Amino acid sequence: MAASGADLGGEARMIDAMLPRGSRVLDAGCGTGRVGGLIAAAGHDVVGVDLDPLLVAEARQDHPGPRWLVGDLAELDLPAQGIAEGFDVVVCAGNVMTFLAEDTRREVLRRMRAHLRGAGRVVTGFGAGRGYDFDTFLADAETAGLVPDVLLSTWDLRPFTPGADFLVAILRQA
């Protein structure tokens, strides 16, 4: 994608713009660390979690500095792993929400909310037509104790409109 000119840093730039330097960010479904690595390079304290140990190993190799952990987002309990301090933002990019088992989606959202501190936000983005309807996602978020602050149709801040083929949701605790 990078070779074709795709912007691979938009998610990280948006999260960075939301936060003062040194903020704490949880990269939920971090994969190879692309988003979390850029956020850390911008001066934030990043913890990344992904289910795939091979992807986490690549994140550790390519982006030293952040703490990269293997873990299931549906069972996420960072205080049990010695990470007691909450996060200013939990970012979940790369269509991660659409890869989750349907029966775990609400629990994943609940656990993301549980890892926020104060006025923290959950920021997630995913495309339409991937088995998770936007209205269902927003209802699941509400059930998990999260409500929208802002809905966008891109990571570069275009407003969400009916019929949009992508959703970036900035959610706060209800």
Secondary structure as the mmCIF struct_conf table of DSSP 4:
data_model
#
loop_
_struct_conf.conf_type_id
_struct_conf.id
_struct_conf.beg_label_comp_id
_struct_conf.beg_label_asym_id
_struct_conf.beg_label_seq_id
_struct_conf.end_label_comp_id
_struct_conf.end_label_asym_id
_struct_conf.end_label_seq_id
TURN_TY1_P TURN_TY1_P1 ALA A 2 GLY A 5
BEND BEND1 LEU A 8 LEU A 8
HELX_RH_AL_P HELX_RH_AL_P1 GLY A 10 MET A 18
BEND BEND2 LEU A 19 LEU A 19
TURN_TY1_P TURN_TY1_P2 ARG A 21 GLY A 22
STRN STRN1 ARG A 24 ALA A 28
TURN_TY1_P TURN_TY1_P3 GLY A 29 GLY A 29
TURN_TY1_P TURN_TY1_P4 GLY A 31 THR A 32
BEND BEND3 GLY A 33 GLY A 33
HELX_RH_AL_P HELX_RH_AL_P2 ARG A 34 ALA A 41
TURN_TY1_P TURN_TY1_P5 ALA A 42 GLY A 43
STRN STRN2 ASP A 45 ASP A 50
BEND BEND4 LEU A 51 LEU A 51
HELX_RH_AL_P HELX_RH_AL_P3 PRO A 53 ASP A 62
BEND BEND5 HIS A 63 HIS A 63
BEND BEND6 GLY A 65 PRO A 66
STRN STRN3 ARG A 67 VAL A 70
HELX_RH_3T_P HELX_RH_3T_P1 LEU A 73 GLU A 75
HELX_RH_3T_P HELX_RH_3T_P2 LEU A 78 GLN A 81
TURN_TY1_P TURN_TY1_P6 GLY A 82 GLY A 82
BEND BEND7 GLU A 85 GLU A 85
STRN STRN4 PHE A 87 CYS A 92
TURN_TY1_P TURN_TY1_P7 GLY A 94 ASN A 95
HELX_RH_AL_P HELX_RH_AL_P4 VAL A 96 PHE A 99
BEND BEND8 LEU A 100 LEU A 100
HELX_RH_3T_P HELX_RH_3T_P3 GLU A 102 THR A 104
HELX_RH_AL_P HELX_RH_AL_P5 ARG A 105 ALA A 114
TURN_TY1_P TURN_TY1_P8 HIS A 115 HIS A 115
STRN STRN5 LEU A 116 GLY A 127
TURN_TY1_P TURN_TY1_P9 ALA A 128 GLY A 129
BEND BEND9 ARG A 130 GLY A 131
HELX_RH_AL_P HELX_RH_AL_P6 PHE A 134 THR A 143
TURN_TY1_P TURN_TY1_P10 ALA A 144 GLY A 145
STRN STRN6 LEU A 146 LEU A 152
BEND BEND10 SER A 153 THR A 154
TURN_TY1_P TURN_TY1_P11 TRP A 155 ASP A 156
HELX_LH_PP_P HELX_LH_PP_P1 ARG A 158 ARG A 158
STRN STRN7 PRO A 159 PRO A 159
HELX_LH_PP_P HELX_LH_PP_P2 PHE A 160 PHE A 160
TURN_TY1_P TURN_TY1_P12 PRO A 162 GLY A 163
BEND BEND11 ASP A 165 ASP A 165
STRN STRN8 PHE A 166 GLN A 173
#
